[in-house]
Amino acid sequence: MEIKKELDGNKLKISLVGRLDAVSAGDLDKVIQNDVNGIEELTFDFAELDFVASAGLRVLLVAQKRMNKQGTMKIYHVNEDVMDVLEMTGFSNFLDIEN
């Protein structure tokens, strides 16, 4: 998976390309742990994300909990397959998803 970051003041946009699975979730977790300090608006662009597994969902949960304390988090451009996973797991109920 490729992680693209765009920082604009206290706003961070993270674009994910490929698969967010057990192999790549650790990389995204490191970004969340290291790059979200002082961020008030975190956005994820899933336009090029093909797949999300449970390990990836855990990282999104950690990111959401952190942003609940310091700002907002939104997810954009979720494809049908990824949305199915988010809906089946109940994540769509608490993540702010806009297409």
C-alpha angles and dihedrals in degrees: 000000000000121000118203118190129196117186121195111173106293093351123093125189118194118193117194123205122191127355127351099205141129091293097051103029092085091059092053091045089057090052091051092048095046108030106038097071107121093006114137098177120040119181130182122204109206096176091118098031109115102181143008125200131191092271089056091048089055091056091050090051091052090048092049093049091050094047091048085068099045110023143309137320127200134178121211137190099019113179123223096259094051091043090054090057092047091050096045092051095045092243090122087067095067106021117087101235122180125176 
